Amino acid sequence: MGDKLKGKNAIVTGAGRGIGKAVAIALAQEGANVVVCDLGGGVDGSGIDKTPADEVVAECQKLGVKAVAQYGDVSSFTDAEAMVRACVDNFGSIEIVANIAGIDKPKMIWNMTEEEWDQVVAVHLKGTFNTTRHAAPLMREQKYGRIINTVSEAFIGGPSHLNYAAAKGGIATLTYGAARELGKAGVTVNAICPRAWTRMTADDKVIEGIKKRIEAGLMPADQLDRMMNELADPSYFAAFVAYLASPDAADINGQVFFVSGTELGHWTQPTIDTKVTRDWKTEGPWTFDEIVKLVPSKLLVDYVNPAPAQTEKK
Ligand SMILES: NC(=O)c1ccc[n+]([C@@H]2O[C@H](COP(=O)([O-])OP(=O)(O)OC[C@H]3O[C@@H](n4cnc5c(N)ncnc54)[C@H](O)[C@@H]3O)[C@@H](O)[C@H]2O)c1
């Protein structure tokens, strides 16, 4: 047991299983009191079960901290408010929000239903907004807060679940922007981009899906082998979230960190890597003919199309 988070109170969403559970325990190991928020659903968001949250509450309490369960749905604005309220009512204040709850409903874009899109975006992106929205005024007032969000490597466009990938991209943007809005008040907002052995990655159906994507050329041939070798239990990197949640990370804000059992990394924000310029006042507008020449010769030198057409050129 450490004491880096002694006197701090946290809500952790998705804390019943996987990464959220490991993070809740890591925060408790450093002395934080924890609201364990989890509705206990399946990977695809179906069903509810109070057992996972209750079990993590018991594990946290064994570590000598206070812990209570919340079984609400992060995609509901009012349930998220109840999570924040539970922290204040039970422990007196809220210093830490770890947004980790997530689901996955993979489909190619041409097969995805409106409901599959809406549900996944609601849990990840709206869920992250919801808890942040309710905690932010309290954190601003007390001039202290730590918000840690969860993105995924899919956020750069991971195929076959663009509902999930786009929501994660939205969370990255939310992280960058909320950090700028809240930083002055002593509230930091960062994100982890994890790679861990959980039911979301190690399930038989997921592994079958990866095999199919490799066969279809959508993922590198060694993707599955790499995954099997690299994926460790999330408890191996959960201390990184405890660090971000601590006073030690006061000056770390608006950053996205890759975290796994084997590697820690830092994601840069997208930047413009190449430019061509013109003086529009003297040279006039870009013309189609110029653009046709400029794009391959100046803007996209060494560029590789991520999915070249396999059909005849029209
Ligand atoms: N496992 C990985 O390698 C990996 C990689 C990238 C990103 N992530 C992200 O990490 C987070 C945790 O994933 P995991 O692998 O631990 O998955 P998991 O399925 O083991 O755990 C997710 C937890 O979130 C809970 N949950 C789901 N929807 C909820 C809702 N609406 N309200 C409250 N709780 C809800 C579930 O009940 C479950 O306990 C997710 O956001 C996921 O997208 C995981």
The ligand as an ORCA input file, in Angstrom:
! r2SCAN-3c Opt
* xyz 0 1
  N      -8.269     -4.168    -23.740
  C      -7.561     -3.430    -24.564
  O      -6.484     -3.809    -25.060
  C      -8.053     -2.061    -24.952
  C      -7.398     -1.393    -25.987
  C      -7.783     -0.109    -26.313
  C      -8.798      0.506    -25.586
  N      -9.449     -0.177    -24.599
  C     -10.496      0.528    -23.863
  O     -10.319      0.317    -22.483
  C     -11.584      0.389    -21.828
  C     -11.791     -0.846    -20.974
  O     -11.797     -1.987    -21.829
  P     -11.570     -3.470    -21.281
  O     -10.692     -4.124    -22.264
  O     -11.203     -3.434    -19.854
  O     -13.041     -4.049    -21.493
  P     -13.985     -4.933    -20.516
  O     -15.123     -5.353    -21.354
  O     -13.178     -5.966    -19.802
  O     -14.466     -3.873    -19.425
  C     -15.348     -2.835    -19.739
  C     -16.230     -2.571    -18.538
  O     -17.042     -1.425    -18.850
  C     -18.352     -1.688    -18.354
  N     -19.319     -0.894    -19.119
  C     -19.617     -1.039    -20.419
  N     -20.563     -0.159    -20.791
  C     -20.859      0.558    -19.674
  C     -21.770      1.625    -19.441
  N     -22.556      2.106    -20.408
  N     -21.818      2.155    -18.204
  C     -21.046      1.651    -17.198
  N     -20.165      0.635    -17.383
  C     -20.074      0.107    -18.605
  C     -18.555     -3.183    -18.580
  O     -19.592     -3.695    -17.770
  C     -17.182     -3.740    -18.231
  O     -17.080     -4.108    -16.891
  C     -12.626      0.573    -22.937
  O     -12.931      1.936    -23.071
  C     -11.900      0.069    -24.157
  O     -12.425      0.625    -25.325
  C      -9.108     -1.454    -24.271
*
